[in-house]
Amino acid sequence: MSTVDAIVLAGGRATRMGGVDKPAIVVGGRSMLEAALDAVAGAARTVVVGPQRPELPPAIRQVQEVPAGAGPVAAIAAGLGVLEECDFPTELVVVLAADMPFLSAEAVDELVRGAEESGAAAVFAADESGRPQYLVGVWRRAALLDGLAGLDSVVNQPMKALVPVDTIMVTLPGVADCDTADDVRKARARVAPLSLEEARNSLRRNLSRLPIHTSAVRTARGATLAAPLLAAEALPRFDVSAMDGYAVAGAGPWRLRHDIGFAGGQRPVGLADGEAVRIATGAHVPEGTTSVVRDEFSRIDESGVLTRLPDTPVRDDVRGRGEDWEPGDLIAETGTPVTTALVSTAVAAEVSSLEVRGPIKARIVMTGDEIRSEGPLRTGQTRDSIGPVLPDLLARWGIQVLDRVHLRDTATGFDEVLAVAADCDLLVIVGATGGGAADQLRDALDRTTARTLVPRLRLRPGGSTVVAETTAATTILGLPGNPFAAIATLLALTPAIIEGRTDRSPARPVVGPLVNASEISGPVARIVPARAQPGGGWIGDPSVRTAHLAGLIDRDGLVVVPPDAEDGALVEFLPLPS
């Protein structure tokens, strides 16, 4: 497709959807703008017309029609104006609206072939019902320029005013547009479940970032650096002894003085050639020191003369100023998680505050009349066996749990929970994600016009998982009600949620061979408990009961087993917290 240029229309007022940013609506793990850009990924040049989108790569040109919201013809004119400034213009120009979640590169390729073979002024797509889609087309550049030049004004003109007489219609799948909220709901209902990797990528790309703020170093654990961590002071700040021993001047032997240098104490006076002074690890070495001779390499005779023991290595056990880092040196990149190690290092570098996103604040919601946390169980009830452990699990990633609540099965319960969710960054809801009579979470998400980023997972267990984002930018993680399925999915998705919300660099996966993969794998990916093998790799459990967590006792973690895997296949390992 490198023989064409592309104009992607990503503006408009979306009046029938309440003025939302329609191209940013996510269907099937990617936004409709991403779907359009994927469809023209092979174009020579691409222009996106609409409000500025900083997340787009620099190779994609951007422009806003004037005035903003002046209609598709004005947007096409603005996009073509950018392309006309480029060298080596192409004969064909693809024009797409970013409101078709199922548009494919193959469909665009077919339109391009139709234009190349027919010589028509424009080739447009028609949906399965035969309805023309004038904002899915391939134009001859000359015809598009002539059409625009023939209009008195491009502002608020209908597309039909631009369509030439010499056109061809090609019926294609995936070109139905989403003009209303109901269209979006229907499109999402058509979406196939996402693989675990597709779901993670969707969360990393599409979740709203938390705002950047300044945090004291000691309270920032669990957050993510929003700016590089630079040393404020050198380490060491001055030349110090790396070992207990003697600071010496010259080649030796040395006359031992009676003073001693202690860490944190006064610096000994300078050494003259042939002098030595007793010194402790971390003490500031005196001026004139040429090396430090550690205790085990030295000997002192009766007259107080220090010599190096024969056949011992000659080492300079002095740590020079700035040996670890100098002021301004980079210690950690933007996107690095604020861990215990980073906090300690920042303190050592005399850094008192950090620019960060997070840590994430979460609320846990346990659902169902059948669940009881405390007190005697009544007929039909079961004990809440995972609610009490969820705060500890989330704390493993530095997530701060605000509270844990129990939601009864009522018609408006989820609406009420979602309405007050703006005070937290993450709402972890356990249960009500399936299709049963009491499973009302998905309907409530639709009623609140939440963006669904992960509709379902192609994973056993955990297929009913849903991840969405409210209009207040709260992430909703809907987990299956079965305890093992809930915990397994939590372990698999939480890191990607943190990466998406805090712009954290993706963690390196732990991968190794699964000895008995063929015994476990099936037509879809599975997640099962596993034990580490002494020689490397893991042995997974072929079956697991999901109604409790007993299957995790005496196991080292979980493994994600790909479909139809053979013995020894590489699998991802998710360690269990202790």
Helices and strands as residue ranges (DSSP letters): E 4-9, G 15-17, G 22-24, E 26-27, E 30-31, H 32-39, E 45-49, E 61-63, H 72-84, E 92-97, H 105-118, E 122-126, E 132-140, H 141-149, G 159-161, E 167-171, H 181-190, H 196-206, E 212-216, G 217-219, E 224-225, E 229-230, E 240-241, E 245-248, E 254-261, E 275-279, E 291-294, G 295-297, E 298-300, E 305-308, E 318-319, E 330-332, H 340-348, E 353-357, E 361-367, E 371-372, E 382-383, H 390-396, E 400-407, H 413-419, G 421-423, E 426-430, H 441-447, E 451-454, E 459-460, E 466-469, E 475-479, H 483-502, E 510-514, H 517-520, E 525-532, E 538-540, G 550-552, E 557-561, E 569-575
